[in-house]
């Protein structure tokens, strides 16, 4: 699924951040829609998305954004905490490691307007997360053309 000359693969180094759901509330009698989470988590998300977009721009320098269906593979690398067992195989599945769907959402939103015109063009998505150093994400993008 992700082989051939039309596959573009690049690596982003940095701490992956999740993108949670938007929340809506009333403020001063007016509806407000905002990204949930703390100020620190919003700052981390912004930094991560900018790192992804910057690397995507560097890889696709001068190319037009894709407007065709695409398949995407995301392999996230997270730093193993010091408290994790050293001799037993474990995976990043605790509450702080992030849900793969929310990790993917942050990356897909970051490449929108840079690699693809809209993330609705993604027709296939494979996401994984594991321990890795340096932390980050390897992104493979495959245009689906006839």
N, C-alpha and C positions, 0 to 999 in steps of 0.2 A: 504493500500500500504506500510506502514512503521511500521508494527507490526510483532512480532514474535521473536524467539530467535536468528535469524541470523542478526538482525538489530543492528548496532553499532552506538551509539549516544554519542557525546562528545561536550563539551562547550569550546569555546575559548573566553577569556576575553581580550579586547583591542579595539582600535578604528578601525573599519573596513575601509579599503581603497579600492578604485576602481582601476582596471587595465584597462587603456585605450588601444587604438589601437597602434600598432607600426607605426613608420613613417620612410620613406626612403628619403634619400637625397644624394647629391654628395658632397664629401669633398676631396679636393686635387685631383680631377679627379677620385676618387674611390667611389663606392656605399657604403653607410653606412645605416644600419637599427638600429634604436634605439627606446627605450620606450619614448613616448611623455610625456609632462608635465614638471613642474618645478623640480628643484633639491629637494625641500622640499617634493613634492608629490611623487617623486620616492623613497625618503628615507622612507616616511610613508608607501608606498606600500611594500617595502622590509621588514620593521619591521613587518607589518601585516602578510605577507606571511610566515615569519620565525616563528611568534607566532602560526599560524595555523599548520605549519609543525611540530613544537616542540610538540604541544599538540597531534597531530596525532601519532607521534613517541611514545609518552608516553602511549597512549591508545593501540597501536598495538605493543608494545615492544616484539621483538622476532618473530613476525608473518611475513610471506612472503607477498609481495604485491599481491593484487588480480589481476587476469588476466581474469576474467569473466565479463560479463555485470553487471553494477551496477545502482541502482536508488539512487538519492541523494536528500535530503531535506535540505535547508539552511534557517534558521530564523535569520535575522540580527536584532540587537538591536543598535539603535543610541541614543546618548544623546539628550534630548529635549533642544533646545536652550532657554535661559532665555526670549527671545522675543516671544516665542510661547504662545498662549492663555492658561490660566490655567483652564478655565471653559468650554471650547468648545473642543470637540474631533477633533484632527487634526492628520495628518499622515506626515511622512518625505517625502514630494514630491517636495521640492524646489530644485533649481539647485545644492545646496551644499550637499544635502543628498546622492547623488550618484544614478546612474542607477542600477537597480537590476542585469541586465546582466553583467555589469562591476564589480559589487561586487562579483557576482558568479564566473566570470572568474578568479579573484584573488585567491579565495579559491580553485577552481578546479586545477589551476596551482600549488598551494601550496601542494596539496595532491598527485600530480603526482610524482611517484617514491617513495612515502611514503606509501600510502594506495592502490593506483591503479597504474598499470604499465603505463597507458596513459589515459588522460582525454577523449579520444575518446570512452572509454568503457562505459561512462555514457549514458544510454538509456532513462533515465527519470530524470527530474530535476524540483523541486518545490522550488521557491524562494520567500521569503517575507521579508519585512522590516517594522519596527515599532519603536516607542520610547521605550527605556529600559535603566535601570541602574543596573548593570554596562553595558557599551557598549560591544559588541562582536557578537558572532554568535554561534548558536547551529547547529551542523552538524549531520545529520543522514544518514547512508550509509547502503544500503541493497544489498547484492550480489544476482544476479538473476541466479539461477542454476536449472537444470532440476531435 
